[in-house]
Amino acid sequence: MKTQVAIIGAGPSGLLLGQLLAKSGIANVVIEQRSADYVLGRIRAGVLEQVAVDLLDQAGVSQRLHAEGLPHDGISLCFNNELHRIDLLGLTGKRVVVYGQTEVTRDLMDARSAAALPTVYEADQVSVHGFDSNTPHVRYVKDGVAHELQCDYIAGCDGFHGVCRASVPAGAIQQHEKVYPFGWLGVLADVPPVDHELIYVNHERGFALCSQRSLTRSRYYVQCSLEDDANRWSDEAFWAELKSRLPAATAERLITGPSIEKSIAPLRSFVAEPLRFGRLFLAGDAGHIVPPTGAKGLNLAASDVGYLWQGLTDHYQGDDSGIAHYSRRALARIWKAERFSWSMTMLMHKFPDNGSFGQKMQLAELDYLFSSKAAMTALAENYVGLPMA
């Protein structure tokens, strides 16, 4: 088999890249180690910046997003048991759209299937070779039969634990990481959201987030210990803990119900540099991770894909500057989003070793934030997403 671009990973970044490349007439094959059902079963966030929405528009997969997505003009930060709103639209002229990552993935899968673009699910023993030469290729086993896919380029969209970054020689890559000393206990439930916009909570008992997937499905989180176990939390215990961190009026409005998913996610910040190794490119979680506090994970993956799609399209039209500068351009945006996600995480969570002084510093910073239009504008600009340069 031979193609122009081999894409490793059928998550949203890999599928979006495949769709955009196909729109540009560039042949590609997506190779995924898991089943399609497994990929769709992964529960992820879904706050989309305009940059991500624009790319989904260009890929021709945004019809359901525009019909069912929930535009949000603001967010609320809660501290001292009071809600304070950031007017995203008023401060920046931009908004975000809430549309679950699972739905984005489903739309991309459906579009790829409808266009009969080649996708290999449940590929075993995936490995990448020759990316430091002019003959890159991917090997995998499907249904017990070994295959080799020759290509011009390999796009590593296979996540933090994928094979692509792991295949880069240790001396060629630098990795930066911060692991946070807590996790998020998350519950997904078919109940109406407590508010029409997201609420981020700074509380002495720990952080909480009131989020949503639709008008009838909500996603809630509370900060917890990394040693905690989701199975130890009954639904009743979770709802009680969430209510204890919300202002009384908000807690009173909260509608509870049986959880349909419950899990604990650790938080980390991670960046690999560079993102290009010969004919291998890293995109999305393969190259970077952000804590979910800033709602940047899927959006950064989309902007990586945007840079890579532009670069590869230009390459096949005779201009190599885009792929030459892919890593530099993507990393400039990545580090700004990492900074914002880190700052939101530091601002809103309870850190075990910071004591009362650390908590007072957080409250002083929050108090300043809402006394300064410039500070609120800076937060809003980062939340809605910085432009792709």
MARLOLUM-238017 format. One line per field, with one value per residue (C-alpha): residue number from 1; residue in one letter; z, x, y. Coordinates in Angstrom, 1 decimal, decimal comma, always signed. Layout:
! residues N
nr	[NUM  ...];
rest	[a  ...];
Z	[Z  ...];
X	[X  ...];
Y	[Y  ...];
END
This chain:
! residues 389
nr	[1  2  3  4  5  6  7  8  9  10  11  12  13  14  15  16  17  18  19  20  21  22  23  24  25  26  27  28  29  30  31  32  33  34  35  36  37  38  39  40  41  42  43  44  45  46  47  48  49  50  51  52  53  54  55  56  57  58  59  60  61  62  63  64  65  66  67  68  69  70  71  72  73  74  75  76  77  78  79  80  81  82  83  84  85  86  87  88  89  90  91  92  93  94  95  96  97  98  99  100  101  102  103  104  105  106  107  108  109  110  111  112  113  114  115  116  117  118  119  120  121  122  123  124  125  126  127  128  129  130  131  132  133  134  135  136  137  138  139  140  141  142  143  144  145  146  147  148  149  150  151  152  153  154  155  156  157  158  159  160  161  162  163  164  165  166  167  168  169  170  171  172  173  174  175  176  177  178  179  180  181  182  183  184  185  186  187  188  189  190  191  192  193  194  195  196  197  198  199  200  201  202  203  204  205  206  207  208  209  210  211  212  213  214  215  216  217  218  219  220  221  222  223  224  225  226  227  228  229  230  231  232  233  234  235  236  237  238  239  240  241  242  243  244  245  246  247  248  249  250  251  252  253  254  255  256  257  258  259  260  261  262  263  264  265  266  267  268  269  270  271  272  273  274  275  276  277  278  279  280  281  282  283  284  285  286  287  288  289  290  291  292  293  294  295  296  297  298  299  300  301  302  303  304  305  306  307  308  309  310  311  312  313  314  315  316  317  318  319  320  321  322  323  324  325  326  327  328  329  330  331  332  333  334  335  336  337  338  339  340  341  342  343  344  345  346  347  348  349  350  351  352  353  354  355  356  357  358  359  360  361  362  363  364  365  366  367  368  369  370  371  372  373  374  375  376  377  378  379  380  381  382  383  384  385  386  387  388  389];
rest	[m  k  t  q  v  a  i  i  g  a  g  p  s  g  l  l  l  g  q  l  l  a  k  s  g  i  a  n  v  v  i  e  q  r  s  a  d  y  v  l  g  r  i  r  a  g  v  l  e  q  v  a  v  d  l  l  d  q  a  g  v  s  q  r  l  h  a  e  g  l  p  h  d  g  i  s  l  c  f  n  n  e  l  h  r  i  d  l  l  g  l  t  g  k  r  v  v  v  y  g  q  t  e  v  t  r  d  l  m  d  a  r  s  a  a  a  l  p  t  v  y  e  a  d  q  v  s  v  h  g  f  d  s  n  t  p  h  v  r  y  v  k  d  g  v  a  h  e  l  q  c  d  y  i  a  g  c  d  g  f  h  g  v  c  r  a  s  v  p  a  g  a  i  q  q  h  e  k  v  y  p  f  g  w  l  g  v  l  a  d  v  p  p  v  d  h  e  l  i  y  v  n  h  e  r  g  f  a  l  c  s  q  r  s  l  t  r  s  r  y  y  v  q  c  s  l  e  d  d  a  n  r  w  s  d  e  a  f  w  a  e  l  k  s  r  l  p  a  a  t  a  e  r  l  i  t  g  p  s  i  e  k  s  i  a  p  l  r  s  f  v  a  e  p  l  r  f  g  r  l  f  l  a  g  d  a  g  h  i  v  p  p  t  g  a  k  g  l  n  l  a  a  s  d  v  g  y  l  w  q  g  l  t  d  h  y  q  g  d  d  s  g  i  a  h  y  s  r  r  a  l  a  r  i  w  k  a  e  r  f  s  w  s  m  t  m  l  m  h  k  f  p  d  n  g  s  f  g  q  k  m  q  l  a  e  l  d  y  l  f  s  s  k  a  a  m  t  a  l  a  e  n  y  v  g  l  p  m  a];
Z	[+0,0  -0,6  +0,2  +0,6  +4,3  +6,9  +9,9  +13,1  +15,4  +14,7  +17,4  +16,5  +15,5  +13,1  +11,6  +11,2  +9,5  +7,2  +6,2  +5,5  +3,5  +1,4  +0,7  -0,6  -2,8  -0,7  -0,3  +3,3  +5,4  +9,1  +11,2  +14,7  +17,3  +18,9  +17,6  +16,4  +19,3  +21,8  +20,2  +20,4  +24,0  +25,4  +27,4  +26,8  +27,1  +24,4  +24,6  +21,1  +20,1  +16,9  +15,4  +15,9  +14,6  +11,5  +10,7  +11,1  +8,7  +6,2  +6,7  +5,8  +9,1  +11,0  +10,1  +13,3  +15,3  +14,2  +14,7  +18,1  +19,6  +22,5  +21,9  +25,2  +25,5  +29,0  +31,9  +35,7  +38,3  +41,8  +45,0  +48,4  +47,6  +45,0  +41,2  +39,1  +35,3  +32,5  +29,5  +26,7  +23,9  +25,3  +26,0  +22,9  +20,3  +20,3  +22,0  +22,5  +21,5  +23,8  +21,6  +23,0  +21,7  +21,2  +18,8  +16,9  +16,5  +15,4  +12,8  +11,4  +11,4  +9,5  +6,9  +6,4  +6,0  +3,5  +1,4  +1,5  +2,8  +4,0  +7,7  +9,5  +13,0  +15,4  +13,9  +16,1  +16,5  +14,8  +14,2  +12,3  +10,3  +8,0  +9,0  +9,0  +5,4  +2,1  +2,5  +5,6  +6,2  +8,8  +9,7  +11,4  +11,8  +10,9  +11,5  +11,8  +8,5  +8,4  +6,3  +5,3  +4,3  +2,3  +2,5  +2,0  +5,5  +8,9  +11,1  +14,7  +16,1  +18,4  +21,8  +24,9  +25,1  +21,3  +19,3  +17,3  +20,0  +21,6  +18,3  +18,3  +19,4  +23,0  +22,1  +19,4  +21,7  +24,9  +27,1  +29,7  +32,3  +35,4  +37,3  +39,6  +43,1  +42,6  +40,1  +38,9  +39,9  +37,0  +36,7  +33,5  +34,0  +32,0  +34,0  +32,9  +33,6  +36,7  +34,6  +31,0  +31,1  +32,7  +36,4  +37,7  +41,5  +43,9  +47,3  +50,6  +50,0  +46,5  +42,9  +41,2  +37,7  +36,4  +32,7  +30,2  +26,9  +25,9  +27,4  +29,0  +29,7  +32,3  +33,2  +36,8  +38,4  +41,9  +42,8  +44,6  +45,8  +43,2  +45,7  +45,5  +43,7  +41,7  +42,8  +46,4  +45,5  +45,4  +43,3  +46,5  +47,9  +44,8  +44,6  +48,2  +47,8  +44,7  +46,5  +49,4  +47,0  +45,3  +46,5  +48,2  +45,5  +42,8  +44,9  +45,4  +41,6  +41,0  +39,6  +40,4  +39,0  +38,4  +36,8  +33,4  +33,8  +36,7  +36,6  +38,0  +35,7  +36,7  +35,7  +34,0  +31,7  +29,1  +25,9  +23,6  +21,5  +18,6  +16,9  +13,6  +13,1  +9,4  +7,8  +11,1  +12,7  +16,1  +16,6  +19,5  +22,6  +21,0  +21,4  +24,4  +27,2  +29,1  +32,3  +31,4  +33,5  +30,4  +28,0  +25,5  +24,8  +21,7  +20,5  +20,5  +18,6  +16,0  +15,6  +15,2  +12,5  +10,9  +10,7  +9,4  +6,8  +5,5  +5,4  +3,6  +1,1  +0,3  +0,0  -2,6  -4,5  -4,4  -1,2  +1,7  +4,1  +5,9  +6,9  +7,6  +10,2  +11,4  +14,8  +15,5  +14,6  +16,5  +19,6  +19,8  +20,2  +22,4  +25,0  +25,3  +25,8  +28,3  +30,2  +30,3  +31,4  +34,1  +35,4  +35,6  +37,4  +39,9  +40,4  +41,0  +42,8  +46,4  +46,6  +49,7  +50,4  +49,9  +53,2  +54,1  +52,5  +49,1  +49,4  +50,3  +47,3  +45,1  +46,5  +46,1  +42,5  +41,8  +43,5  +41,4  +38,2  +38,7  +39,5  +36,3  +32,8  +31,4  +33,5  +32,6  +28,9  +29,1  +30,6  +28,0  +25,1  +26,2  +26,9  +23,5  +21,9  +20,5  +16,7  +14,6  +13,6];
X	[+0,0  +1,1  -0,3  +0,8  +0,2  -0,1  -2,1  -1,6  -4,6  -8,4  -9,2  -10,4  -7,0  -6,2  -9,7  -9,8  -6,4  -7,6  -10,7  -8,9  -6,2  -8,8  -10,5  -7,2  -6,8  -4,1  -4,4  -4,2  -4,8  -5,8  -4,5  -6,0  -5,1  -8,5  -12,0  -14,2  -16,6  -13,8  -12,7  -16,3  -16,7  -13,9  -15,5  -13,8  -14,6  -16,2  -15,6  -14,7  -12,9  -13,7  -10,5  -11,7  -15,1  -13,6  -11,5  -14,5  -16,4  -13,5  -13,5  -17,3  -18,3  -19,9  -23,6  -24,7  -22,3  -24,1  -27,6  -26,9  -23,9  -24,6  -23,0  -21,7  -21,1  -19,5  -18,3  -18,5  -15,8  -17,0  -15,0  -16,0  -19,3  -20,2  -20,5  -18,6  -19,2  -16,6  -18,4  -16,5  -18,5  -18,6  -14,8  -13,5  -16,4  -16,0  -17,8  -17,1  -19,4  -20,1  -20,3  -18,9  -15,7  -17,4  -19,9  -17,0  -15,4  -18,7  -19,2  -15,7  -16,0  -19,3  -17,8  -14,8  -17,0  -19,3  -16,3  -15,0  -11,6  -9,4  -9,3  -7,9  -9,3  -8,0  -4,5  -2,1  +1,7  +1,7  +5,2  +6,7  +9,9  +12,2  +10,9  +14,5  +14,8  +13,0  +11,1  +8,9  +6,5  +4,2  +3,9  +0,9  -0,9  -4,7  -6,6  -3,3  -1,9  +1,2  +0,9  +3,3  +2,1  +4,5  +4,0  +5,6  +4,9  +3,6  +1,3  +1,5  -2,0  -2,0  -2,1  +0,1  +0,8  +1,1  +3,8  +4,9  +6,6  +8,0  +9,7  +11,7  +15,3  +15,7  +18,4  +16,2  +13,4  +13,1  +10,1  +8,7  +6,2  +4,4  +2,2  -0,4  -0,9  -4,7  -7,2  -10,7  -13,6  -16,0  -19,6  -21,7  -25,5  -28,6  -29,8  -30,2  -27,2  -27,3  -26,5  -26,6  -22,8  -19,9  -19,0  -15,5  -15,3  -12,5  -13,5  -11,7  -12,8  -11,3  -12,0  -15,3  -16,6  -20,2  -20,1  -22,5  -22,8  -26,3  -29,5  -30,2  -26,8  -24,4  -20,7  -19,6  -16,2  -14,8  -11,1  -10,0  -6,9  -4,9  -5,2  -9,0  -11,0  -14,1  -15,8  -15,8  -18,0  -21,7  -23,8  -25,3  -21,8  -20,7  -23,8  -23,4  -19,8  -20,5  -23,3  -21,0  -18,7  -21,4  -23,1  -26,3  -28,6  -26,7  -26,7  -30,5  -31,0  -28,8  -30,8  -29,2  -29,7  -27,9  -24,5  -23,9  -20,1  -17,8  -14,1  -11,0  -8,6  -5,1  -3,9  -0,6  +1,0  +3,3  +5,1  +7,5  +9,9  +10,3  +7,1  +8,8  +11,4  +12,2  +9,0  +7,2  +5,0  +3,4  +0,0  -2,5  -1,9  +1,1  +3,0  +1,4  -1,1  -2,9  -4,9  -8,5  -9,0  -8,5  -10,6  -7,6  -6,9  -9,1  -8,6  -4,8  -5,1  -7,2  -4,8  -1,9  -3,9  -4,6  -0,9  +0,0  -2,8  -1,7  +2,0  +1,3  -1,1  +1,6  +4,2  +2,3  +2,0  +5,7  +6,2  +8,0  +8,0  +4,8  +6,2  +9,6  +8,1  +5,3  +6,9  +7,9  +4,4  +2,5  +4,7  +4,3  +0,5  +0,9  +3,1  +0,6  -2,2  -0,1  +0,5  -3,2  -4,2  -1,5  -2,5  -6,2  -5,2  -3,0  -5,8  -8,8  -7,5  -6,6  -2,9  -2,2  +1,2  +0,2  -1,6  -3,6  -1,2  -1,6  -5,4  -5,3  -3,1  -5,7  -8,5  -6,5  -5,8  -9,5  -10,6  -8,2  -9,3  -12,9  -11,8  -9,9  -11,4  -7,9  -7,4  -10,8  -10,1  -6,8  -8,5  -11,4  -9,0  -7,2  -10,3  -12,0  -8,6  -5,7  -5,5  -3,4  -0,3];
Y	[+0,0  +3,6  +7,0  +10,5  +11,0  +8,2  +9,4  +7,5  +7,9  +8,2  +10,7  +14,2  +15,5  +12,6  +12,5  +16,3  +16,3  +13,4  +15,3  +18,6  +16,8  +15,0  +18,3  +19,5  +16,4  +14,8  +11,1  +9,8  +6,7  +6,7  +3,9  +3,4  +0,7  +0,8  +0,0  +2,8  +2,1  +2,5  +5,8  +7,1  +5,9  +8,2  +10,9  +14,3  +18,0  +20,0  +23,8  +24,9  +28,1  +29,9  +28,6  +25,0  +25,8  +27,5  +24,4  +22,1  +24,4  +24,1  +20,3  +20,3  +18,5  +21,3  +21,1  +19,3  +21,5  +24,6  +23,0  +21,5  +23,3  +25,8  +29,2  +30,7  +34,4  +34,2  +32,1  +32,6  +32,3  +31,7  +32,7  +33,7  +31,9  +34,5  +34,2  +36,7  +36,7  +37,2  +38,7  +36,9  +38,4  +41,9  +42,0  +40,3  +40,2  +36,4  +33,5  +29,7  +26,8  +23,9  +20,7  +17,4  +16,0  +12,7  +14,4  +16,1  +12,7  +11,1  +13,8  +13,3  +9,5  +9,8  +12,2  +9,9  +6,9  +8,7  +9,8  +6,2  +7,4  +4,5  +3,9  +0,9  +0,3  -2,3  -2,3  -4,2  -3,8  -0,3  +1,0  +3,9  +3,7  +5,6  +9,1  +10,3  +9,3  +9,7  +6,4  +6,6  +3,7  +2,3  -1,3  -2,9  -6,2  -6,5  -9,7  -11,6  -10,3  -8,0  -4,8  -2,0  +1,4  +3,5  +7,3  +10,7  +11,8  +10,5  +12,5  +11,3  +12,0  +9,0  +10,7  +11,0  +7,2  +6,7  +5,1  +8,1  +10,3  +7,1  +6,3  +9,5  +9,0  +10,3  +12,8  +14,5  +15,5  +17,6  +17,1  +19,6  +18,4  +19,5  +17,0  +18,5  +17,0  +16,3  +15,0  +15,8  +13,5  +13,8  +12,8  +12,7  +12,7  +13,2  +16,3  +19,9  +22,1  +24,2  +27,3  +28,3  +29,0  +27,2  +27,9  +27,6  +27,4  +28,3  +26,9  +26,1  +22,4  +22,5  +23,3  +22,5  +22,9  +23,0  +22,2  +20,7  +18,7  +19,8  +21,2  +17,8  +16,4  +17,9  +17,2  +18,2  +17,9  +18,3  +18,4  +15,2  +13,4  +11,3  +8,4  +8,6  +5,9  +6,8  +3,5  +4,7  +7,7  +7,1  +9,4  +10,9  +11,6  +13,3  +15,6  +16,4  +17,4  +19,5  +21,3  +22,1  +24,0  +26,0  +29,2  +28,4  +29,8  +27,8  +24,6  +25,0  +25,1  +22,0  +19,0  +15,7  +12,2  +8,9  +9,1  +7,5  +7,8  +8,5  +8,7  +10,5  +12,3  +13,4  +16,8  +17,5  +20,1  +18,6  +19,8  +18,0  +20,0  +20,0  +18,6  +17,6  +14,9  +14,6  +13,3  +12,7  +15,4  +15,3  +16,9  +17,1  +15,1  +13,3  +16,6  +18,3  +18,0  +20,8  +20,6  +20,9  +24,0  +26,3  +24,2  +24,1  +20,4  +19,9  +23,4  +23,1  +19,8  +21,6  +24,5  +22,0  +20,3  +23,7  +24,5  +21,0  +20,9  +24,3  +23,2  +19,9  +21,6  +24,2  +21,4  +19,5  +22,9  +23,4  +25,5  +23,8  +26,8  +25,7  +22,3  +23,8  +26,2  +23,9  +23,1  +26,7  +28,1  +25,4  +25,6  +29,4  +29,0  +25,9  +27,6  +30,5  +28,1  +26,1  +29,4  +30,2  +26,6  +26,6  +30,0  +29,0  +25,8  +27,7  +30,3  +28,0  +24,9  +24,2  +23,2  +21,1  +22,8  +26,4  +26,8  +29,9  +32,3  +30,6  +30,7  +34,4  +35,1  +33,3  +35,4  +38,6  +37,8  +37,0  +40,2  +42,2  +40,3  +41,5  +45,1  +45,5  +45,5  +45,0  +41,8  +40,5  +41,2  +39,3  +36,3  +36,5  +36,8  +33,6  +31,7  +32,3  +31,5  +33,4  +33,7  +31,4  +33,4];
END
